[in-house]
Protein backbone atom coordinates (compact mmCIF):
# COMPACT_ATOMS: atom_id res chain seq x y z
CA UNK A 1 0.00 0.00 0.00
CA UNK A 2 1.31 3.32 -0.85
CA UNK A 3 0.74 6.65 0.85
CA UNK A 4 -1.99 7.75 -1.56
CA UNK A 5 -4.09 4.74 -0.72
CA UNK A 6 -3.63 5.26 3.03
CA UNK A 7 -4.59 8.95 2.66
CA UNK A 8 -7.64 8.00 0.60
CA UNK A 9 -8.69 5.42 3.22
CA UNK A 10 -8.27 8.01 5.99
CA UNK A 11 -10.26 10.60 3.97
CA UNK A 12 -12.98 7.96 3.31
CA UNK A 13 -13.16 7.10 7.01
CA UNK A 14 -13.38 10.81 7.90
CA UNK A 15 -16.13 11.35 5.31
CA UNK A 16 -17.95 8.25 6.58
CA UNK A 17 -17.72 9.51 10.18
CA UNK A 18 -18.94 12.95 9.06
CA UNK A 19 -21.91 11.38 7.26
CA UNK A 20 -22.73 9.24 10.33
CA UNK A 21 -22.43 12.33 12.56
CA UNK A 22 -24.68 14.30 10.21
CA UNK A 23 -27.29 11.48 10.18
CA UNK A 24 -27.20 11.29 13.99
CA UNK A 25 -27.47 15.09 14.26
CA UNK A 26 -30.43 15.20 11.86
CA UNK A 27 -32.13 12.26 13.60
CA UNK A 28 -31.81 13.99 16.99
CA UNK A 29 -33.05 17.26 15.54
CA UNK A 30 -36.03 15.48 14.01
CA UNK A 31 -36.69 13.66 17.28
CA UNK A 32 -36.59 16.97 19.22
CA UNK A 33 -38.94 18.57 16.70
CA UNK A 34 -41.31 15.62 16.97
CA UNK A 35 -41.17 15.91 20.77
CA UNK A 36 -41.90 19.66 20.58
CA UNK A 37 -44.84 19.02 18.24
CA UNK A 38 -46.18 16.33 20.58
CA UNK A 39 -45.80 18.63 23.58
CA UNK A 40 -47.66 21.38 21.73
CA UNK A 41 -50.47 18.95 20.89
CA UNK A 42 -50.56 17.82 24.52
CA UNK A 43 -50.73 21.44 25.71
CA UNK A 44 -53.61 22.09 23.34
CA UNK A 45 -55.45 18.94 24.50
CA UNK A 46 -54.83 19.87 28.14
CA UNK A 47 -56.26 23.35 27.54
CA UNK A 48 -59.35 21.84 25.90
CA UNK A 49 -59.75 19.40 28.80
CA UNK A 50 -59.49 22.27 31.30
CA UNK A 51 -62.16 24.23 29.42
CA UNK A 52 -64.39 21.18 29.37
CA UNK A 53 -63.80 20.65 33.09
CA UNK A 54 -64.73 24.28 33.79
CA UNK A 55 -67.92 23.89 31.78
CA UNK A 56 -68.73 20.64 33.62
CA UNK A 57 -68.06 22.33 36.96
CA UNK A 58 -70.42 25.14 36.00
CA UNK A 59 -73.09 22.61 34.97
CA UNK A 60 -72.61 20.75 38.25
CA UNK A 61 -73.03 23.94 40.29
CA UNK A 62 -76.10 24.87 38.26
CA UNK A 63 -77.63 21.43 38.86
CA UNK A 64 -76.83 21.65 42.58
CA UNK A 65 -78.56 25.03 42.72
CA UNK A 66 -81.62 23.60 40.95
CA UNK A 67 -81.64 20.65 43.34
CA UNK A 68 -81.49 23.00 46.31
CA UNK A 69 -84.35 25.03 44.87
CA UNK A 70 -86.38 21.86 44.29
CA UNK A 71 -85.71 20.76 47.87
CA UNK A 72 -86.84 24.15 49.18
CA UNK A 73 -89.98 23.94 47.02
CA UNK A 74 -90.67 20.44 48.37
CA UNK A 75 -90.30 21.65 51.95
CA UNK A 76 -92.59 24.58 51.22
CA UNK A 77 -95.14 22.16 49.77
CA UNK A 78 -94.86 19.97 52.89
CA UNK A 79 -95.50 22.99 55.10
CA UNK A 80 -98.49 23.98 52.96
CA UNK A 81 -99.81 20.41 53.07
CA UNK A 82 -99.49 20.31 56.87
CA UNK A 83 -101.29 23.65 57.15
CA UNK A 84 -104.09 22.36 54.90
CA UNK A 85 -104.32 19.14 56.96
CA UNK A 86 -104.72 21.15 60.13
CA UNK A 87 -107.34 23.37 58.51
CA UNK A 88 -109.20 20.28 57.29
CA UNK A 89 -109.08 18.72 60.78
CA UNK A 90 -110.33 21.96 62.32
CA UNK A 91 -113.18 22.19 59.82
CA UNK A 92 -114.00 18.53 60.43
CA UNK A 93 -114.14 19.20 64.17
CA UNK A 94 -116.34 22.25 63.53
CA UNK A 95 -118.63 20.19 61.31
CA UNK A 96 -118.81 17.38 63.89
CA UNK A 97 -119.54 19.95 66.61
CA UNK A 98 -122.33 21.41 64.50
CA UNK A 99 -123.74 17.90 63.89
CA UNK A 100 -123.59 17.13 67.59
CA UNK A 101 -125.25 20.47 68.39
CA UNK A 102 -127.95 19.85 65.77
CA UNK A 103 -128.56 16.34 67.08
CA UNK A 104 -128.71 17.66 70.63
CA UNK A 105 -131.15 20.40 69.59
CA UNK A 106 -133.30 17.79 67.83
CA UNK A 107 -133.36 15.63 70.96
CA UNK A 108 -134.27 18.60 73.13
CA UNK A 109 -137.01 19.53 70.68
CA UNK A 110 -138.32 15.95 70.77
CA UNK A 111 -138.22 16.00 74.56
CA UNK A 112 -140.15 19.29 74.68
CA UNK A 113 -142.77 18.42 72.11
CA UNK A 114 -145.35 16.11 73.66
CA UNK A 115 -146.76 15.21 70.23
CA UNK A 116 -143.45 14.54 68.60
CA UNK A 117 -141.94 12.01 70.94
CA UNK A 118 -140.15 9.16 69.26
CA UNK A 119 -138.94 6.08 71.09
CA UNK A 120 -135.52 4.57 70.61
CA UNK A 121 -136.64 2.44 67.66
CA UNK A 122 -137.92 5.53 65.87
CA UNK A 123 -141.63 4.74 66.42
CA UNK A 124 -144.14 7.41 67.17
CA UNK A 125 -145.24 7.27 70.80
CA UNK A 126 -148.90 8.00 69.95
Secondary structure by P-SEA (a helix, b strand, c coil): ccaaaaaaaaaaaaaaaaaaaaaaaaaaaaaaaaaaaaaaaaaaaaaaaaaaaaaaaaaaaaaaaaaaaaaaaaaaaaaaaaaaaaaaaaaaaaaaaaaaaaaaaaaaaaaacccccccccccccc
